[in-house]
Amino acid sequence: MTDPWAPPEHRPGRDELLDHAVARLQATRDRPAAPCKICGQPAEPFDMVDFHKSCDRTLYPLGLAAIPVIYRRCSACAFIFTDFFDQFTAGQWRAHVYNADYAKVDPEYLGVRPRGNARDIVSFLAGRRRETIGLDYGGGEGMTAALLRENGWAFDSYDPYATTELTPEFAGRYNFCSAFEVFEHSPDPAGSLRQILQRASPDELTVYIGTGTHDGIVTDETRLSWWYVAPRNGHVSIYSRRSLQILAQQAGLRYVGAWPFRGTHVLTRGIGDGAVRSRLVGAKLVRQARTVLHAWPKTLP
């Protein structure tokens, strides 16, 4: 475990991070309110957590970093975000967040989650393999797309910090784009959605987003005690359903969400809401049935 109080020579990169935090604190003091990244309305400082707060059940498996990270909450759409990482370079992201210790705060990143994501896609798109040209945006090491290709799906992967495998003839033709555990990592949600749309088909389109929403969880009383608000995991954007609806509208898409799918959000173009909700319910039933019957083969999905 890293000792947050170790001498500077034993804390590689900590001085840079501390200097950055001091600059961000000064900027927040000078300008308490900042425009919401979703709707542009004022977003005041809401709460502050330590940089090492993670999604691990202990919250701090790496110990305290003694680096404060301020999150803001929009007064209009309830989007919660931090601007701590807004000026981070790719090198800084790799040095301070997506480094060798990342697996300690997200152990399912390399294997468990990609397999589960592939299963979710197969369940949601049941019977539509031939007509689907898929892109897994923010696909990490590309395992989800690779598993789907092994089972006959036309599926590519794009990740600005990891593996990108694109089929040239699919450019501009992707009609299904998944983004599992991606949008909470984005300091620029609208920009991330634009990146997806730039690669997608201009016609019928489904964008399948997996990210948690804080409605009914984060309150003035609980503040940011929720485990999901975790800068060490790179969780810099925490959505309300309203903020996702606005994000979709701004991109010319429809937001389709259906209770009880708190972590699943579908943005569409050219597809009816009823059809999407049917697929969501059908996918849930398929997953439940296969879990009960232990029917998933070892070569997933």
Backbone bond lengths (Angstrom), bond angles and torsions (degrees), N, CA, C in turn:
res aa  C-N    CA-C-N  psi(-1)  N-CA   C-N-CA  omega(-1)  CA-C   N-CA-C  phi
1 M - - - 1.468 - - 1.528 109.28 -
2 T 1.296 117.36 136.71 1.450 121.64 179.47 1.517 111.12 -70.56
3 D 1.324 116.45 134.43 1.458 121.56 178.06 1.524 109.44 -89.34
4 P 1.348 118.90 112.11 1.461 120.00 -176.78 1.515 113.44 -68.12
5 W 1.357 115.82 -15.95 1.466 118.71 -177.61 1.529 111.92 -105.11
6 A 1.325 117.02 13.05 1.460 120.39 178.81 1.520 110.58 -66.85
7 P 1.344 117.40 155.23 1.470 120.14 176.67 1.522 110.43 -56.29
8 P 1.346 118.11 153.46 1.472 121.37 -175.84 1.519 114.20 -53.97
9 E 1.341 117.26 -35.08 1.462 118.49 -177.45 1.520 112.45 -65.48
10 H 1.346 116.43 -16.38 1.467 120.00 179.52 1.525 112.06 -103.91
11 R 1.341 116.28 11.03 1.459 120.76 -179.38 1.524 109.37 -125.55
12 P 1.354 117.74 74.36 1.468 120.21 -176.20 1.514 112.14 -58.64
13 G 1.337 115.46 125.49 1.457 120.36 175.97 1.513 113.90 84.17
14 R 1.354 117.94 -9.71 1.460 118.89 -175.33 1.524 111.89 -67.79
15 D 1.342 117.35 -36.61 1.459 119.74 -179.76 1.527 110.77 -63.20
16 E 1.331 116.71 -41.62 1.463 120.29 177.45 1.521 110.18 -60.97
17 L 1.318 116.50 -43.22 1.457 121.19 -178.47 1.531 110.84 -67.46
18 L 1.326 116.29 -39.36 1.456 120.11 178.60 1.526 111.25 -65.10
19 D 1.330 116.63 -43.45 1.463 120.22 177.44 1.527 110.69 -60.22
20 H 1.326 115.34 -40.98 1.464 120.19 178.72 1.525 110.42 -63.22
21 A 1.340 117.11 -42.39 1.461 121.20 -179.37 1.525 110.99 -64.27
22 V 1.314 117.04 -41.07 1.467 120.54 178.93 1.529 110.12 -62.16
23 A 1.331 116.46 -41.91 1.469 120.52 178.85 1.525 110.83 -63.60
24 R 1.342 116.97 -39.86 1.459 120.05 -179.98 1.542 110.73 -68.48
25 L 1.330 116.97 -39.01 1.459 120.24 177.54 1.528 110.64 -62.51
26 Q 1.326 116.27 -41.91 1.460 120.43 178.29 1.527 110.84 -62.48
27 A 1.342 116.26 -43.56 1.461 120.71 -179.98 1.532 110.87 -63.80
28 T 1.316 117.01 -38.07 1.466 120.54 179.38 1.528 111.04 -68.95
29 R 1.315 116.55 -38.86 1.462 119.67 177.63 1.529 111.21 -64.35
30 D 1.345 115.26 -39.30 1.464 119.80 -178.77 1.526 112.06 -72.39
31 R 1.356 116.37 -31.84 1.466 120.41 179.95 1.524 108.74 -138.08
32 P 1.326 117.02 84.55 1.469 120.00 -175.37 1.523 113.77 -58.03
33 A 1.321 117.91 -43.25 1.472 120.56 -179.70 1.520 110.14 -94.19
34 A 1.320 115.64 142.70 1.466 122.12 176.88 1.516 108.30 -136.99
35 P 1.338 118.17 153.50 1.466 119.79 -179.79 1.525 111.94 -64.08
36 C 1.309 116.37 136.40 1.463 121.12 174.30 1.519 109.52 -60.95
37 K 1.324 116.63 138.85 1.465 121.00 -179.26 1.524 112.59 -73.13
38 I 1.323 116.98 -11.88 1.457 120.60 178.98 1.526 111.18 -99.56
39 C 1.334 117.08 -57.31 1.467 119.92 -171.69 1.524 114.16 -111.20
40 G 1.335 118.09 -9.25 1.454 120.71 176.63 1.515 115.60 85.88
41 Q 1.322 118.00 -4.41 1.458 120.81 179.70 1.544 110.25 -78.12
42 P 1.340 117.99 165.22 1.466 120.02 -175.22 1.530 112.63 -62.10
43 A 1.318 114.57 136.00 1.460 121.26 176.41 1.527 108.03 -124.91
44 E 1.339 115.82 111.45 1.462 121.69 -178.51 1.538 110.07 -88.83
45 P 1.329 116.80 157.04 1.471 118.70 171.87 1.520 110.49 -55.65
46 F 1.325 116.46 134.81 1.469 121.51 -175.16 1.525 112.05 -112.74
47 D 1.343 115.81 -43.77 1.462 119.23 -179.94 1.528 108.58 -164.33
48 M 1.330 115.09 168.28 1.456 120.95 -178.44 1.528 108.92 -133.24
49 V 1.348 116.09 136.15 1.462 120.67 177.42 1.525 108.58 -129.91
50 D 1.318 116.25 166.39 1.457 120.77 177.22 1.525 110.30 -76.39
51 F 1.316 116.97 146.32 1.462 122.05 -178.40 1.526 112.43 -54.77
52 H 1.315 117.94 -31.70 1.461 121.05 -176.65 1.527 113.79 -85.94
53 K 1.326 119.27 2.40 1.470 119.85 177.08 1.528 108.32 -60.84
54 S 1.341 116.08 127.82 1.460 121.08 -173.52 1.512 111.01 -128.95
55 C 1.330 115.79 176.93 1.459 121.80 178.56 1.529 112.01 -84.32
56 D 1.320 117.50 -3.30 1.453 121.20 176.46 1.533 109.58 -61.38
57 R 1.320 117.89 148.69 1.470 121.29 -175.67 1.526 111.69 -61.27
58 T 1.340 117.51 -23.58 1.461 120.04 176.99 1.524 112.10 -86.23
59 L 1.320 116.82 -8.59 1.466 126.54 -178.07 1.523 113.46 70.98
60 Y 1.339 117.87 -36.71 1.467 119.45 -175.45 1.529 111.78 -130.94
61 P 1.340 118.28 63.51 1.468 119.84 179.51 1.525 112.77 -66.12
62 L 1.332 117.75 -20.51 1.461 121.48 179.43 1.523 111.99 -98.31
63 G 1.320 117.16 5.52 1.447 120.39 -175.71 1.525 110.75 79.81
64 L 1.305 116.65 176.73 1.463 121.13 178.26 1.528 110.46 -77.55
65 A 1.323 115.06 141.92 1.465 120.01 175.01 1.524 111.25 -90.96
66 A 1.339 116.27 -18.38 1.473 122.46 -174.42 1.525 110.45 59.53
67 I 1.337 114.91 35.52 1.467 122.92 177.07 1.526 106.98 -122.37
68 P 1.344 119.46 115.02 1.468 120.51 -178.27 1.530 112.60 -81.07
69 V 1.331 115.48 138.26 1.466 122.29 176.96 1.525 108.17 -124.73
70 I 1.328 117.18 118.63 1.466 122.55 -178.43 1.528 110.04 -92.91
71 Y 1.337 116.03 133.64 1.462 122.37 173.51 1.526 108.77 -109.92
72 R 1.319 116.23 143.14 1.458 123.30 177.79 1.530 109.51 -106.32
73 R 1.323 116.53 157.16 1.462 121.14 174.04 1.519 109.21 -128.80
74 C 1.331 116.29 129.75 1.458 121.48 -179.26 1.526 110.11 -71.76
75 S 1.323 115.86 137.29 1.460 120.90 -179.48 1.523 112.67 -75.45
76 A 1.336 117.14 -16.05 1.465 120.75 -175.66 1.530 113.19 -103.82
77 C 1.330 116.88 -53.44 1.470 119.65 -174.71 1.517 113.43 -105.68
78 A 1.354 117.34 -1.64 1.469 123.51 176.22 1.523 113.95 68.31
79 F 1.332 117.73 14.46 1.460 120.58 173.86 1.529 108.76 -64.77
80 I 1.333 116.68 134.57 1.463 122.86 179.39 1.524 108.06 -113.24
81 F 1.318 116.48 130.53 1.461 118.87 -176.83 1.519 110.38 -154.15
82 T 1.325 114.90 159.80 1.450 121.29 170.70 1.519 108.92 -116.83
83 D 1.329 116.37 142.80 1.465 120.40 174.53 1.528 111.13 -99.77
84 F 1.338 116.12 11.98 1.467 121.78 -179.02 1.529 111.25 -56.62
85 F 1.338 116.75 -37.02 1.465 121.48 -173.46 1.528 113.20 -99.84
86 D 1.304 118.36 4.95 1.461 120.69 -170.39 1.527 113.56 -60.32
87 Q 1.317 117.69 -32.72 1.462 120.60 -179.49 1.527 113.09 -100.83
88 F 1.324 116.88 10.11 1.463 119.89 -179.90 1.530 110.57 -64.39
89 T 1.337 115.72 136.29 1.455 121.04 171.54 1.526 108.76 -84.13
90 A 1.338 116.32 168.70 1.467 119.78 177.09 1.525 109.75 -59.16
91 G 1.338 116.84 -37.00 1.453 120.79 179.60 1.521 112.25 -65.35
92 Q 1.329 117.28 -38.17 1.459 120.69 178.06 1.523 111.76 -69.03
93 W 1.335 116.75 -39.16 1.471 119.29 175.90 1.530 109.99 -58.82
94 R 1.356 116.04 -45.17 1.463 119.54 -178.74 1.530 111.38 -68.21
95 A 1.323 117.44 -34.69 1.463 120.60 -177.37 1.518 112.61 -73.91
96 H 1.328 117.09 -40.19 1.458 120.17 -169.49 1.529 114.65 -106.38
97 V 1.327 118.26 -20.47 1.468 120.30 -177.00 1.527 110.88 -121.96
98 Y 1.320 117.31 -65.01 1.469 120.86 -174.55 1.524 110.18 -90.27
99 N 1.316 115.68 61.22 1.457 122.07 -177.24 1.528 110.24 -112.08
100 A 1.327 116.30 -165.09 1.470 120.29 -175.79 1.515 112.50 -64.21
101 D 1.333 117.56 -23.15 1.467 120.56 -179.80 1.522 113.10 -85.18
102 Y 1.338 117.74 -3.91 1.465 118.71 -173.58 1.533 111.55 -62.23
103 A 1.321 116.92 -35.72 1.466 119.93 -179.68 1.520 111.89 -63.07
104 K 1.335 117.66 -21.44 1.463 120.33 179.57 1.524 111.30 -73.98
105 V 1.330 117.37 -26.52 1.469 120.67 179.44 1.523 111.56 -101.86
106 D 1.333 116.58 -10.47 1.470 120.19 177.85 1.526 108.31 -146.53
107 P 1.325 118.39 71.49 1.468 121.34 -174.67 1.518 114.67 -66.30
108 E 1.337 118.53 -17.23 1.466 120.64 -179.15 1.520 112.92 -87.26
109 Y 1.329 117.02 -1.93 1.460 122.04 -173.67 1.529 113.09 -59.09
110 L 1.332 117.75 -41.72 1.463 120.47 -170.64 1.517 114.67 -85.67
111 G 1.331 119.35 -25.90 1.456 118.74 -174.33 1.513 115.95 -134.38
112 V 1.330 115.95 -55.81 1.465 120.20 -173.60 1.522 111.35 -62.13
113 R 1.332 116.92 -49.84 1.464 119.58 -175.14 1.531 112.69 -66.44
114 P 1.349 120.59 -45.90 1.473 118.63 178.62 1.522 113.26 -56.90
115 R 1.325 117.37 -38.14 1.461 119.90 178.59 1.528 110.83 -67.28
116 G 1.323 115.93 -42.34 1.454 119.48 177.21 1.519 112.06 -63.74
117 N 1.334 116.72 -37.75 1.467 120.63 178.21 1.519 111.01 -63.81
118 A 1.330 116.23 -41.99 1.463 119.70 178.55 1.523 111.15 -61.62
119 R 1.315 116.54 -40.40 1.467 120.42 178.11 1.520 110.82 -63.48
120 D 1.332 116.40 -42.28 1.468 119.99 -179.87 1.527 110.74 -61.27
121 I 1.331 116.65 -41.76 1.463 120.19 -179.26 1.521 110.74 -64.94
122 V 1.331 116.25 -45.09 1.470 119.86 179.15 1.522 110.49 -60.48
123 S 1.321 116.87 -40.96 1.474 120.52 -179.56 1.523 111.13 -66.65
124 F 1.338 116.36 -43.84 1.462 120.64 -177.27 1.531 111.29 -68.93
125 L 1.330 116.65 -35.64 1.470 121.22 -176.58 1.529 112.37 -101.61
126 A 1.291 117.28 25.19 1.466 120.75 -178.29 1.529 111.29 -52.05
127 G 1.345 115.65 126.46 1.457 121.22 179.53 1.515 114.80 82.31
128 R 1.345 118.31 5.50 1.469 120.58 -175.59 1.528 112.36 -122.08
129 R 1.314 116.43 24.32 1.463 119.27 -176.49 1.526 112.11 -63.37
130 R 1.312 116.67 -43.72 1.471 119.28 -175.24 1.521 112.87 -65.88
131 E 1.321 116.97 -32.55 1.466 119.73 -175.33 1.527 113.08 -92.18
132 T 1.342 117.34 -2.82 1.460 121.01 -174.75 1.519 112.12 -96.30
133 I 1.330 115.69 130.36 1.467 122.70 167.22 1.520 105.18 -118.68
134 G 1.331 116.33 108.45 1.453 120.28 -167.81 1.513 114.80 -108.17
135 L 1.322 114.32 152.31 1.461 122.28 175.09 1.522 108.22 -134.26
136 D 1.329 116.49 124.03 1.462 120.93 175.35 1.522 107.39 -95.49
137 Y 1.333 115.30 101.67 1.472 121.44 -176.62 1.525 109.45 -82.96
138 G 1.344 115.70 131.36 1.453 119.55 -174.10 1.511 110.66 70.08
139 G 1.323 116.42 39.38 1.462 122.69 -171.42 1.510 115.85 -81.78
140 G 1.323 118.66 13.23 1.462 120.96 176.22 1.519 112.12 60.68
141 E 1.315 116.15 -125.20 1.463 121.17 -178.35 1.530 112.50 -83.89
142 G 1.330 116.93 4.00 1.465 120.55 173.98 1.510 115.20 86.15
143 M 1.343 118.41 12.37 1.458 120.07 -175.59 1.521 112.64 -66.98
144 T 1.336 117.70 -40.48 1.464 119.80 -178.72 1.520 110.75 -58.42
145 A 1.341 116.55 -49.92 1.460 120.11 179.73 1.519 111.43 -64.20
146 A 1.333 117.47 -38.16 1.464 120.95 -179.93 1.518 111.17 -63.70
147 L 1.340 117.50 -42.92 1.458 120.80 178.11 1.523 111.39 -61.91
148 L 1.314 116.40 -40.43 1.461 120.02 179.46 1.531 111.04 -67.78
149 R 1.323 116.96 -41.14 1.483 119.44 178.16 1.529 110.57 -61.86
150 E 1.332 116.33 -39.09 1.464 119.98 178.90 1.521 111.91 -60.92
151 N 1.324 115.42 -23.62 1.466 119.86 -179.16 1.527 112.19 -106.42
152 G 1.336 116.04 22.20 1.456 120.55 169.79 1.510 116.97 91.92
153 W 1.338 118.09 6.86 1.447 120.54 179.71 1.523 110.70 -89.05
154 A 1.321 115.69 148.01 1.468 121.18 172.36 1.523 106.85 -87.98
155 F 1.327 117.01 99.61 1.458 120.27 -171.76 1.520 111.06 -144.95
156 D 1.334 116.31 129.74 1.462 122.78 177.85 1.525 109.97 -115.07
157 S 1.332 115.46 172.13 1.456 120.79 -179.83 1.524 109.71 -133.79
158 Y 1.342 115.34 139.63 1.465 120.69 176.63 1.515 109.03 -133.62
159 D 1.344 116.33 128.46 1.458 120.48 176.16 1.527 108.29 -149.79
160 P 1.346 117.36 119.32 1.464 119.90 -177.18 1.523 113.46 -66.60
161 Y 1.334 118.37 -17.59 1.468 120.60 -177.87 1.525 112.89 -112.63
162 A 1.324 117.71 -1.40 1.460 119.15 -176.76 1.533 109.70 -138.51
163 T 1.342 116.85 -116.45 1.461 121.35 -172.60 1.524 111.50 -103.54
164 T 1.330 115.94 132.98 1.464 121.95 174.52 1.517 108.47 -123.03
165 E 1.318 116.57 122.81 1.465 122.88 177.54 1.522 108.02 -132.64
166 L 1.328 116.00 101.96 1.454 121.19 -175.88 1.526 110.50 -117.45
167 T 1.316 115.85 137.68 1.464 122.57 175.51 1.524 107.72 -89.69
168 P 1.346 119.00 117.15 1.467 121.02 -173.33 1.524 114.09 -52.09
169 E 1.322 117.57 -40.70 1.473 119.15 -176.57 1.530 113.03 -72.94
170 F 1.332 117.51 -8.90 1.466 120.29 177.06 1.521 112.83 -88.91
171 A 1.316 117.55 -6.64 1.466 120.69 -177.03 1.529 110.19 -57.36
172 G 1.325 116.90 127.52 1.454 121.69 -179.90 1.508 114.48 74.78
173 R 1.344 117.42 10.20 1.468 120.42 -177.34 1.530 113.17 -121.39
174 Y 1.310 117.79 -1.74 1.466 120.13 -178.46 1.528 109.53 -64.92
175 N 1.342 115.79 119.26 1.467 119.41 -179.88 1.524 112.92 -106.94
176 F 1.325 116.08 -1.00 1.462 121.56 173.07 1.519 108.07 -139.98
177 C 1.320 116.35 119.98 1.461 120.98 -178.97 1.521 108.83 -124.34
178 S 1.305 116.29 121.09 1.468 120.86 177.70 1.523 109.19 -99.48
179 A 1.318 115.16 149.55 1.470 121.34 177.08 1.532 106.64 -146.21
180 F 1.329 115.36 83.62 1.456 120.96 -177.92 1.522 110.36 -88.36
181 E 1.326 116.46 128.03 1.464 120.73 177.26 1.525 110.55 49.84
182 V 1.340 115.57 47.04 1.462 121.58 -177.36 1.518 111.86 -118.40
183 F 1.325 117.26 -49.23 1.463 119.51 -170.28 1.522 113.04 -68.41
184 E 1.322 118.69 -24.53 1.459 118.72 174.33 1.535 111.41 -70.64
185 H 1.332 116.64 -17.16 1.467 121.74 178.67 1.532 112.57 -89.17
186 S 1.294 118.04 -8.63 1.461 121.17 -172.45 1.527 111.91 -90.50
187 P 1.347 117.87 122.51 1.468 119.77 173.03 1.524 112.54 -77.41
188 D 1.349 116.26 -5.65 1.463 121.87 -179.63 1.530 108.58 -137.48
189 P 1.346 117.96 78.42 1.470 120.58 -175.33 1.525 113.50 -56.71
190 A 1.330 117.49 -44.31 1.466 119.74 -179.73 1.526 110.64 -63.63
191 G 1.334 116.86 -38.71 1.456 120.06 178.08 1.513 112.53 -65.56
192 S 1.336 117.04 -38.12 1.464 120.36 177.95 1.521 110.99 -64.96
193 L 1.333 116.66 -41.94 1.460 119.40 178.46 1.529 110.64 -65.54
194 R 1.330 116.99 -36.85 1.474 119.66 176.42 1.521 110.96 -62.78
195 Q 1.323 117.49 -39.03 1.463 120.07 178.68 1.527 111.01 -60.78
196 I 1.324 116.21 -38.43 1.466 119.73 177.25 1.526 110.13 -65.91
197 L 1.319 116.95 -47.85 1.464 121.04 -176.49 1.525 112.09 -65.44
198 Q 1.321 117.82 -30.93 1.462 120.85 178.17 1.523 111.48 -63.33
199 R 1.319 117.17 -26.45 1.461 121.59 -178.99 1.522 112.87 -99.86
200 A 1.333 116.38 -8.85 1.458 121.07 -172.23 1.522 112.73 -90.22
201 S 1.308 114.22 167.14 1.464 121.34 174.75 1.528 109.73 -67.38
202 P 1.332 118.35 141.35 1.469 120.31 176.90 1.523 112.55 -76.70
203 D 1.320 116.55 -5.92 1.464 120.94 -177.73 1.527 110.31 -98.96
204 E 1.315 117.57 -133.39 1.449 121.47 -178.77 1.527 110.53 -61.53
205 L 1.339 115.50 133.01 1.469 119.14 -174.06 1.529 110.36 -149.18
206 T 1.326 115.01 141.34 1.460 122.29 171.12 1.519 108.69 -125.79
207 V 1.328 115.96 126.27 1.471 121.33 173.52 1.517 106.68 -112.42
208 Y 1.323 116.75 115.07 1.469 123.70 -173.79 1.523 108.00 -104.23
209 I 1.327 115.71 108.21 1.459 121.20 -174.00 1.522 110.18 -108.19
210 G 1.316 115.70 131.20 1.456 120.85 173.56 1.520 109.41 -111.36
211 T 1.311 117.37 106.84 1.457 121.90 175.95 1.523 108.71 -156.43
212 G 1.319 117.33 147.77 1.452 120.64 -179.85 1.519 112.24 -75.19
213 T 1.318 116.85 148.08 1.459 121.65 173.20 1.522 108.79 -115.91
214 H 1.337 115.04 148.00 1.460 119.17 -170.78 1.519 114.28 -96.33
215 D 1.338 118.78 1.74 1.464 120.75 -178.76 1.524 111.29 -53.25
216 G 1.331 116.49 125.06 1.449 120.72 179.12 1.516 114.41 80.26
217 I 1.326 117.64 -1.41 1.471 121.34 -179.67 1.522 110.63 -110.94
218 V 1.332 116.64 -52.90 1.461 121.45 179.54 1.528 108.92 -89.29
219 T 1.304 116.39 122.66 1.460 121.89 -179.98 1.524 109.07 -133.46
220 D 1.324 115.97 174.26 1.462 119.84 176.10 1.527 111.11 -62.30
221 E 1.319 116.63 -27.64 1.458 120.30 -179.11 1.536 111.42 -81.67
222 T 1.325 117.30 -43.08 1.472 119.92 -176.49 1.520 112.27 -81.33
223 R 1.330 115.48 -23.11 1.477 120.01 -175.18 1.528 109.14 50.33
224 L 1.330 118.29 -136.28 1.463 120.31 -173.86 1.521 112.05 -104.64
225 S 1.327 115.49 44.53 1.464 119.59 174.52 1.526 111.74 -76.02
226 W 1.343 117.35 -16.05 1.470 121.52 -179.72 1.522 109.65 -57.67
227 W 1.324 116.88 132.02 1.465 122.22 -177.14 1.522 112.94 -59.99
228 Y 1.348 116.74 -27.35 1.464 121.16 -173.92 1.529 112.52 -69.49
229 V 1.327 117.14 -22.90 1.466 120.75 177.88 1.514 106.52 -81.82
230 A 1.335 116.44 95.43 1.459 121.28 -166.99 1.528 110.77 -141.67
231 P 1.331 117.72 95.43 1.470 119.02 -179.16 1.528 113.57 -61.96
232 R 1.349 117.50 -31.73 1.472 117.77 -179.02 1.519 111.29 -67.52
233 N 1.323 117.65 -24.38 1.471 121.13 173.26 1.520 112.03 -84.09
234 G 1.333 117.35 -4.72 1.459 120.31 -176.05 1.504 113.13 83.42
235 H 1.335 118.33 17.97 1.463 121.86 179.82 1.528 108.70 -84.24
236 V 1.304 115.02 91.83 1.468 121.11 -172.96 1.526 112.50 -105.65
237 S 1.329 118.04 -12.54 1.463 123.36 -178.25 1.524 109.02 -130.80
238 I 1.337 115.89 120.20 1.463 121.50 -176.87 1.534 107.40 -119.53
239 Y 1.324 116.54 119.44 1.464 121.54 -167.76 1.518 113.41 -98.18
240 S 1.321 114.46 148.72 1.454 122.99 161.41 1.525 106.28 -98.33
241 R 1.314 116.96 162.86 1.471 118.84 175.74 1.525 110.35 -61.15
242 R 1.336 116.77 -38.35 1.462 120.40 179.93 1.522 111.12 -61.81
243 S 1.304 118.55 -41.29 1.462 120.39 -179.80 1.528 111.49 -65.53
244 L 1.333 117.31 -35.98 1.469 119.86 177.05 1.531 110.97 -69.32
245 Q 1.319 117.03 -36.14 1.468 120.29 176.23 1.524 110.83 -61.65
246 I 1.328 116.67 -44.07 1.467 120.74 179.61 1.522 110.41 -66.13
247 L 1.329 117.30 -41.81 1.462 121.28 178.53 1.524 110.67 -58.21
248 A 1.322 116.57 -43.16 1.468 120.74 178.94 1.521 111.18 -65.15
249 Q 1.319 116.83 -45.72 1.461 120.89 -179.01 1.523 111.62 -60.00
250 Q 1.313 116.88 -41.69 1.457 120.97 -179.72 1.526 112.15 -62.67
251 A 1.331 116.61 -27.22 1.464 121.47 -179.98 1.523 112.58 -94.42
252 G 1.334 117.33 5.22 1.457 120.75 -179.36 1.510 113.35 76.01
253 L 1.341 117.26 25.18 1.454 121.87 -179.90 1.526 110.16 -116.02
254 R 1.320 115.87 163.37 1.464 121.87 175.16 1.515 108.80 -101.31
255 Y 1.329 115.86 137.77 1.458 120.69 175.97 1.525 108.89 -93.11
256 V 1.327 115.44 127.71 1.461 120.28 177.36 1.525 107.50 -124.75
257 G 1.306 115.28 116.20 1.452 120.30 175.69 1.510 107.32 -133.77
258 A 1.296 118.32 146.14 1.465 120.89 -178.49 1.518 109.24 -139.35
259 W 1.326 116.53 127.32 1.462 119.66 173.98 1.521 108.83 -59.19
260 P 1.321 119.42 138.87 1.453 129.28 9.99 1.525 113.08 -103.32
261 F 1.295 119.05 35.86 1.460 121.91 -174.65 1.532 109.83 -88.71
262 R 1.326 116.87 69.68 1.456 122.04 -175.99 1.523 111.70 -60.80
263 G 1.309 117.63 -36.64 1.462 119.96 -175.27 1.509 114.65 -98.24
264 T 1.328 118.23 3.45 1.462 121.36 -178.11 1.522 109.73 -118.04
265 H 1.330 115.89 129.50 1.460 121.37 -177.22 1.527 107.97 -137.63
266 V 1.305 116.12 132.02 1.458 120.84 -176.89 1.523 109.19 -119.18
267 L 1.331 115.76 125.65 1.456 122.53 174.97 1.518 107.01 -108.48
268 T 1.326 116.70 132.12 1.465 119.06 -171.86 1.521 112.56 -132.66
269 R 1.317 112.90 162.45 1.456 122.42 169.92 1.522 106.79 -143.78
270 G 1.332 116.03 124.84 1.456 119.81 176.98 1.510 115.05 78.12
271 I 1.336 117.76 15.77 1.464 122.36 179.83 1.526 108.11 -131.33
272 G 1.317 117.63 134.82 1.453 121.63 -178.87 1.519 112.50 -71.54
273 D 1.340 115.65 148.47 1.460 120.45 179.98 1.524 111.84 -59.96
274 G 1.317 116.53 -39.16 1.457 120.45 -178.50 1.517 111.96 -61.22
275 A 1.338 116.38 -41.19 1.466 120.28 179.66 1.519 110.91 -63.88
276 V 1.336 116.07 -39.77 1.465 119.97 -179.54 1.522 110.52 -66.98
277 R 1.328 116.72 -44.35 1.464 119.45 -179.60 1.523 111.09 -64.33
278 S 1.329 116.27 -35.54 1.469 119.52 176.47 1.522 110.96 -62.22
279 R 1.331 115.36 -41.57 1.468 119.45 178.82 1.526 110.87 -65.39
280 L 1.341 116.86 -39.75 1.457 120.14 178.89 1.527 111.10 -62.74
281 V 1.321 116.22 -46.74 1.457 120.17 179.63 1.521 110.18 -65.67
282 G 1.324 116.88 -43.68 1.468 120.47 179.01 1.514 111.77 -60.91
283 A 1.337 116.60 -41.41 1.463 120.50 179.42 1.514 111.12 -63.31
284 K 1.327 115.78 -40.81 1.474 119.49 179.39 1.529 110.69 -63.86
285 L 1.318 116.31 -42.36 1.469 119.77 179.59 1.524 111.21 -65.47
286 V 1.328 117.03 -40.97 1.465 120.46 178.53 1.518 110.64 -61.92
287 R 1.331 116.56 -45.11 1.466 119.67 -179.31 1.524 110.89 -62.70
288 Q 1.327 116.41 -41.98 1.463 119.66 -179.84 1.526 111.22 -64.78
289 A 1.335 115.85 -42.86 1.465 119.61 -178.45 1.525 111.12 -65.07
290 R 1.308 116.68 -43.48 1.462 119.02 -178.18 1.521 112.08 -70.64
291 T 1.308 116.24 -30.27 1.463 119.13 175.59 1.527 110.30 -66.04
292 V 1.322 115.73 -45.12 1.467 120.37 -179.89 1.520 111.15 -63.41
293 L 1.314 116.50 -41.22 1.466 120.74 -176.07 1.515 113.56 -89.06
294 H 1.346 116.31 -1.06 1.468 121.01 -177.56 1.530 111.10 53.22
295 A 1.323 115.14 43.63 1.461 119.81 -170.89 1.512 114.74 -91.34
296 W 1.363 117.84 -5.68 1.469 116.67 -179.28 1.516 109.60 -71.24
297 P 1.328 117.93 127.64 1.471 120.19 177.05 1.523 110.58 -70.76
298 K 1.298 116.63 162.23 1.464 119.95 179.78 1.506 111.69 -67.30
299 T 1.328 117.47 -31.79 1.474 120.14 177.03 1.531 107.37 -87.60
300 L 1.326 115.37 82.81 1.468 120.61 -174.80 1.514 110.73 -74.62
301 P 1.365 118.90 153.44 1.465 124.85 4.52 1.513 111.80 -84.07
